[in-house]
Amino acid sequence: MDEIQSWFNSYLPHLKLNVLGEETLNTLYMTLVSGALSCLLGILIGVALFLTAKEGYKEHISIYRMLSFIVNIFRAVPFIILIILLFPFTKLIVGTILGVNAALPALVISAAAFYARLVELALREVDKGVIEASLSMGANLPTLIFKVLLPESSPALISGLTVTLISLVGGTAVAGAIGAGGLGNLAYLEGFQRSHLDVVWAATLVILFIVLCIQLLGDSVVRNIDKR
């Protein structure tokens, strides 16, 4: 035990494990909460895009173009700029522009727009024969969505969600650097600004570990549900 403590003090002299643990939990909180909300919102928008597109079940080109324009705008704006632009909105609904909860609006809006486009692409890959068969048997809109479209596209939806969650981890790091907390905050304020490279490396390795776990979990789920 003394040797381990000695090694720790030699190679990571500025790192406090309790702080690392707390900021890791903050990063996981931001990622999971924003990921869940982005998933729900992204599926809602993605399904709407698919249904209102040309030759869609509820074709409505005006609605499709409006939704597509909004999605493209939020996908195009760099995340750090989006955070700044949303400061008034964030303060209105959260009450502050600092802390883990203050990062959620920008994370959700950015990720939902990204995931919505992936959902639309996943739904377009569903076999049209399956859709036509369900419609010929009298399937209504809810049945088409929840019994056909979403189940048939579930492997692609999970893959897209995996990519989205990984991008959210990166987003939390950016948000952390401007006061949101999490591992990005630890790496920037406690590590970079104070020239404590051991803290930077520790935070980076934990982020990489989180990303790896998300990727492995996503791949495992896709393999289990993909029946092709």
Buried (B, 14 or more C-beta within 10 A) or exposed (E): EEEEEEEEEEEBEBBEEEBBEBBBBBBBBBBEBBBEBBBEBBBEBBBBBBBBBEEBBEEBEEBBEEBBEEBEEBEEBEBBEBBBEBEEEBBEEBEEBBBBBBBBBBBBBBBBBBBBBBBBBBBBEBEEEEBEEBBEEEBEEEBBBEEBBBEBBBBBBBBBBBBBBBBBBBBBBBBBBBBBBBBBBBBBBBBBEEEBEBBBBBBBEBBEEBBEEBBEEBEEBBEEEEEE
